[in-house]
Amino acid sequence: MTQRTYSRRGFLGAAVAAPFIARGATKELFAIGLVADAQYADVPDKGTRFYRASIGKLGAAVEHFNRTDLAFCVHLGDLIDREWRSFDEITRPLSSSRHRWHQLLGNHDFDVLDTEKPRVSERLGMKWRYGSFDHGGFRFVVLDTNDVSTYAHPSGAPERAAAERELVRLQAAKMRQARPWNGGIGAEQLAWLDRELTAARKSGQRVIVFAHHPVWPDNDHNVWNAPEVLAVLDRHPHVVAWLNGHNHAGAFGERSGLPFVTMKGMVETAATTACAIARILPDRLVLEGQGREPARELRFRG
């Protein structure tokens, strides 16, 4: 299916959340584009995953985003499914974007040769594996939920050995997210997150967190140490939204007034896309879902 053909089919009749804004009393500050789990590979379809179709779907999403003034766009991890050469193909649709794209690291992005694993973040144009940036009075925090994992580090690396031991420990404790396709946030990154959120509060900024793996609601796909991550978030009520991918079925939950959105995977289904424009208002975030991604209104706590 060509990109142009998919563009006509994929967005025809897509749900849009514009009525939410019409009812609101506050003015939009800015908007961003969101995609999760394009997961491209030049391999046959498997089950509900249509790997090659992601080229057309991502291209159509870029066309859709190009018609709107956006501050930036984000892909929430798993740009590829496997093989280094997949990066060359799936990044081509992004070249026609008039917006800046921020990439996150996903577990499948590391499904490459061991010698290539240390270069994945650089290949995605990332200056760091985790970090933050500011826009429009908000701080956007980008996490690396593959920090402690059995797949993101080469064989023989001490980080991989430590992750393998941690996975065994979590499995013995019957943690439902103790799966080899999930990962954890290491102690160093967790301490950084706490400091980053504290700095944002002192600067009078609210925070939106981007991650690949979810932490809420409870699910087989969650970060290994989700309870520890949630404990950090609990100390910072100016964190107003958590957005992630990884679980292709999507999910939503609210905890202590904080909304957690798992976006649906773009790679799923043959002829329906999944992406969204998130409109940021002073008191809420409005998701205009396209294709399988539903429309939502997320009220900010505090």
VMD Tcl script that draws the C-alpha trace (Angstrom):
set ca {
  {0.00 0.00 0.00}
  {1.48 3.33 -1.00}
  {1.86 6.18 1.44}
  {-0.64 8.30 -0.52}
  {-3.22 5.51 -0.55}
  {-2.78 4.92 3.14}
  {-3.11 8.62 3.86}
  {-6.58 8.62 2.32}
  {-7.75 5.42 4.01}
  {-6.04 5.74 7.38}
  {-7.46 9.12 8.41}
  {-10.87 8.98 6.80}
  {-13.45 9.36 9.55}
  {-10.87 9.50 12.35}
  {-12.15 10.67 15.73}
  {-11.18 14.18 16.77}
  {-11.56 15.71 20.22}
  {-12.15 19.30 19.13}
  {-15.48 19.61 21.02}
  {-13.56 19.37 24.28}
  {-11.76 22.61 23.47}
  {-14.97 24.28 22.33}
  {-16.47 23.64 25.77}
  {-13.38 24.80 27.63}
  {-12.90 28.21 29.14}
  {-9.14 28.42 28.62}
  {-7.01 29.03 25.56}
  {-4.71 26.50 23.93}
  {-1.04 27.15 24.70}
  {0.53 24.85 22.10}
  {0.13 21.40 20.56}
  {2.36 18.38 19.96}
  {2.20 15.24 17.80}
  {2.37 11.77 19.33}
  {3.10 8.32 17.88}
  {4.01 5.06 19.61}
  {5.49 1.80 18.36}
  {5.80 2.17 14.60}
  {7.99 -0.95 14.98}
  {8.96 -1.23 11.32}
  {10.81 -4.18 9.83}
  {10.98 -5.53 6.30}
  {9.50 -8.88 7.34}
  {6.17 -10.65 6.77}
  {3.18 -9.77 8.91}
  {2.76 -11.77 12.10}
  {-0.58 -12.02 13.86}
  {-1.89 -8.48 14.33}
  {1.46 -6.83 13.56}
  {1.89 -5.43 10.06}
  {5.53 -4.38 10.09}
  {5.95 -3.12 6.53}
  {2.74 -1.05 6.70}
  {4.33 1.23 9.30}
  {6.20 3.09 6.54}
  {2.91 4.30 5.05}
  {1.28 4.86 8.43}
  {4.12 7.01 9.75}
  {4.24 8.93 6.47}
  {0.52 9.61 6.72}
  {0.94 10.75 10.33}
  {3.65 13.17 9.22}
  {1.32 14.56 6.53}
  {-1.42 14.94 9.13}
  {0.89 16.70 11.60}
  {2.27 18.96 8.85}
  {-1.19 20.46 8.43}
  {-1.13 21.74 12.01}
  {1.18 24.14 13.82}
  {2.90 21.96 16.41}
  {5.63 22.74 18.91}
  {7.23 19.33 18.27}
  {6.43 15.64 17.73}
  {7.35 12.61 19.81}
  {7.74 8.94 18.97}
  {7.44 6.99 22.22}
  {9.86 4.17 21.43}
  {10.14 1.04 19.25}
  {10.69 2.84 15.98}
  {11.91 -0.50 14.58}
  {11.17 -4.11 15.37}
  {14.57 -5.56 14.45}
  {17.74 -5.09 12.34}
  {19.87 -1.98 12.02}
  {18.86 -1.42 8.39}
  {15.27 -0.86 9.54}
  {16.30 2.54 10.90}
  {17.20 3.68 7.37}
  {13.74 2.87 6.00}
  {11.50 4.10 8.82}
  {13.30 7.44 9.24}
  {12.62 8.38 5.60}
  {8.99 9.46 6.22}
  {10.24 11.73 9.00}
  {12.41 13.66 6.54}
  {9.29 15.34 5.13}
  {8.16 16.60 8.53}
  {8.19 20.33 9.12}
  {8.31 19.68 12.86}
  {11.11 18.58 15.14}
  {10.85 14.97 16.34}
  {11.96 13.66 19.73}
  {12.69 9.93 19.81}
  {12.50 7.66 22.85}
  {14.28 4.35 23.28}
  {12.11 1.23 23.16}
  {12.98 -2.40 23.79}
  {12.74 -3.37 20.09}
  {15.11 -0.56 19.11}
  {17.82 -2.70 20.73}
  {16.95 -5.82 18.73}
  {20.16 -5.35 16.75}
  {23.64 -6.86 16.90}
  {25.52 -6.48 20.18}
  {28.10 -4.28 18.49}
  {25.31 -1.92 17.40}
  {23.50 -1.57 20.73}
  {25.72 1.25 22.09}
  {24.96 3.32 18.96}
  {21.15 3.11 18.99}
  {20.50 6.45 20.73}
  {22.95 8.22 18.40}
  {21.24 6.64 15.37}
  {17.94 8.05 16.60}
  {19.46 11.53 16.87}
  {19.29 11.56 20.66}
  {21.79 13.60 22.64}
  {21.13 11.50 25.72}
  {19.31 8.32 26.70}
  {17.25 10.32 29.16}
  {16.91 14.05 29.74}
  {14.52 16.99 29.64}
  {13.61 20.11 27.69}
  {11.36 23.10 28.33}
  {8.58 24.57 26.23}
  {5.74 26.97 26.93}
  {6.09 26.95 30.70}
  {6.23 23.13 30.88}
  {9.15 20.81 31.43}
  {9.08 17.63 29.35}
  {10.97 14.74 30.92}
  {12.18 11.92 28.65}
  {12.94 8.66 30.47}
  {14.93 5.59 29.45}
  {12.89 2.67 30.75}
  {15.38 0.25 29.19}
  {18.08 1.43 31.60}
  {18.11 -1.85 33.52}
  {17.29 -4.58 31.01}
  {18.50 -7.82 29.50}
  {18.38 -6.52 25.92}
  {19.82 -2.98 25.84}
  {23.40 -3.93 26.68}
  {25.80 -6.29 24.88}
  {26.43 -9.81 26.12}
  {29.13 -9.83 28.77}
  {28.53 -6.23 29.83}
  {28.20 -5.80 33.62}
  {24.93 -3.90 33.10}
  {23.43 -6.90 31.36}
  {24.59 -9.34 34.02}
  {23.11 -7.13 36.74}
  {19.81 -6.92 34.83}
  {19.66 -10.69 34.43}
  {20.08 -11.09 38.19}
  {17.38 -8.48 38.82}
  {14.96 -10.24 36.48}
  {15.48 -13.53 38.35}
  {14.83 -11.74 41.66}
  {11.64 -10.11 40.39}
  {10.36 -13.37 38.92}
  {10.95 -15.10 42.24}
  {8.92 -12.33 43.90}
  {6.07 -13.04 41.44}
  {6.08 -9.50 39.99}
  {3.76 -9.63 36.97}
  {5.93 -7.19 34.99}
  {9.04 -9.36 35.47}
  {9.24 -10.13 31.75}
  {12.32 -10.05 29.50}
  {10.73 -7.47 27.18}
  {10.37 -4.96 30.03}
  {13.06 -2.97 31.77}
  {13.67 -0.82 34.81}
  {14.83 2.67 35.69}
  {18.19 2.48 37.46}
  {19.02 4.15 40.77}
  {21.08 6.88 39.11}
  {18.32 7.81 36.67}
  {15.69 7.65 39.41}
  {17.70 10.07 41.55}
  {18.11 12.34 38.53}
  {14.34 12.25 37.97}
  {13.70 13.36 41.55}
  {16.18 16.25 41.17}
  {14.74 17.22 37.79}
  {11.20 17.36 39.15}
  {12.36 19.39 42.13}
  {14.08 21.88 39.81}
  {10.93 22.18 37.70}
  {8.85 22.93 40.80}
  {11.27 25.65 41.90}
  {11.03 27.15 38.41}
  {7.23 27.16 38.56}
  {6.92 24.61 35.74}
  {4.49 21.76 35.40}
  {5.89 18.49 34.08}
  {4.77 16.02 31.42}
  {6.69 12.73 31.36}
  {7.41 10.70 28.23}
  {8.45 7.05 28.55}
  {8.33 3.86 26.53}
  {7.11 1.50 29.25}
  {4.07 2.27 31.43}
  {4.03 2.42 35.23}
  {0.25 2.58 35.76}
  {-2.26 0.94 35.74}
  {-0.84 -2.40 36.87}
  {-0.01 -4.47 33.79}
  {2.31 -7.16 32.42}
  {4.06 -4.49 30.33}
  {5.04 -2.13 33.15}
  {8.46 -0.95 34.24}
  {10.14 -3.49 36.53}
  {10.41 -1.02 39.43}
  {7.13 0.81 38.81}
  {6.41 1.19 42.57}
  {9.65 3.12 43.09}
  {8.92 5.36 40.09}
  {5.39 6.05 41.37}
  {6.82 6.96 44.78}
  {8.92 9.67 43.13}
  {5.92 11.00 41.20}
  {3.88 11.09 44.42}
  {6.34 13.61 45.87}
  {5.80 15.99 42.95}
  {2.16 17.05 42.39}
  {3.25 19.43 39.61}
  {3.73 16.36 37.37}
  {0.48 16.54 35.38}
  {0.66 13.71 32.81}
  {2.58 10.52 31.93}
  {2.52 9.39 28.27}
  {4.00 6.10 27.05}
  {3.82 3.31 24.46}
  {4.97 -0.36 24.60}
  {1.60 -1.99 25.31}
  {0.07 -1.97 21.82}
  {-3.45 -2.46 23.17}
  {-3.27 0.93 24.89}
  {-4.42 1.73 28.41}
  {-5.53 4.56 30.66}
  {-5.50 5.06 34.40}
  {-5.52 7.83 36.95}
  {-3.70 7.70 40.26}
  {-3.76 10.48 42.87}
  {-5.17 12.76 40.17}
  {-2.30 12.01 37.76}
  {-3.41 10.63 34.34}
  {-1.37 7.87 32.72}
  {-1.91 7.23 28.99}
  {-0.55 4.23 27.09}
  {-0.89 5.01 23.40}
  {-1.90 2.24 21.03}
  {0.81 0.74 18.85}
  {0.95 1.99 15.25}
  {2.22 -1.39 14.01}
  {-1.05 -3.11 14.93}
  {-3.68 -3.79 12.25}
  {-3.35 -3.73 8.47}
  {-5.26 -0.61 7.50}
  {-5.83 1.54 10.59}
  {-3.29 3.91 12.07}
  {-2.86 5.14 15.65}
  {-1.51 8.58 16.50}
  {-2.68 11.78 18.14}
  {-2.32 15.51 18.44}
  {-2.11 16.62 22.06}
  {-3.38 20.14 22.66}
  {-1.95 21.67 25.82}
  {-4.18 24.09 27.70}
  {-3.47 25.76 31.06}
  {-5.67 23.29 32.94}
  {-5.72 20.16 30.77}
  {-4.37 18.16 27.86}
  {-6.74 17.24 25.04}
  {-5.83 14.24 22.88}
  {-7.22 14.29 19.35}
  {-6.89 10.63 18.50}
  {-6.59 9.36 14.94}
  {-7.51 5.85 13.84}
  {-7.39 3.44 16.78}
  {-6.22 6.09 19.26}
  {-9.24 7.42 21.19}
  {-9.94 11.05 22.03}
  {-9.33 11.94 25.67}
  {-9.37 14.95 27.94}
  {-6.82 14.85 30.77}
  {-7.43 17.36 33.54}
  {-4.26 18.56 35.27}
  {-4.10 18.04 39.02}
  {-3.24 20.88 41.34}
}
mol new
graphics top color blue
foreach p $ca { graphics top sphere $p radius 0.5 }
foreach p [lrange $ca 0 end-1] q [lrange $ca 1 end] { graphics top cylinder $p $q radius 0.2 }
display resetview
